[in-house]
Amino acid sequence: MRNKLLSILIFSCLCFALPLQAQESDISDMTPDDYAHLELPSLDVLFENAKNNPAIKIQDVNKEEEVNLLKKEKRSWLKYFYIGGAYNYGILGSLSTYSDSATPLYSQYSKNAQNSYHIGGGISIPIESLFDYKPNINRQKLRIKEIDLQKEKNMDDLKQQIIELYTSIISNINTLKIKAEYLAFTNAQYQIGENDFLNGKGDASSLSKQKEMQANAGSDYETTRAALNMSLLKLEILARTPILSKVKIK
């Protein structure tokens, strides 16, 4: 009879947290069953989505900037040539005076419209700039290549972090299931021991030990659960992929 009661209590503890109606899950109230039904995206999907991580996107921005500078560097030969021109239009006026011993002083004013223009060009090639033209372009290409290599390195580092989190999550999900079953067992054991103690069939020392087992099992379960939640949240951020938001409580 005692074993039958224990089995019923364990089953009740495992199913107690499951609501009757489906609703969106929150990380603070996820049950062992939620973790058991958690579906992780494939690593290929996580790697592809990780390209949207800011650590990777910033390399794309830097590369775009350097590519534009390369285009500017390739056009820098145009600075060796210059073309100039000017056009003027206006009225030119002149005032003249004349006098001598036999002629009184008199003034004469004249004006006429005129326009003028000129067009010219030239070449000025500093020797130093001329010899630096091709090396500057090569240096700019090397900067772009450096950004590509840095992006590849960042992506490799990101993949390693994702793999570590991915394997840790799978391991913790399996461990959490075992610890949840053990926690349910200790809860049932304590409840039976408490009933026996109240009915005079048990002693305080035995009940205290069962309570200590229950507390240790609960602490162990929460520690594993916290580590699992942390890994899940980190994976969502690094891989830019929703995971917990897709969990349903059924």
Secondary structure by P-SEA (a helix, b strand, c coil): caaaaaaaaaaaaaaccccccccccccccccaaaaaacccccaaaaaaaccccaaaaaaaaaaaaaaaaaaaaaacccccbbbbbccccbbbbbbbbbbcccccbbbbbbbbbbcccccbbbbbbcaaaaaaaaaaaaaaaaaaaaaaaaaaaaaaaaaaaaaaaaaaaaaaaaaaaaaaaaaaaaaaaaaaaaaaaaaccccaaaaaaaaaaaaaaaaaaaaaaaaaaaaaaaaaaaaccccccccccc
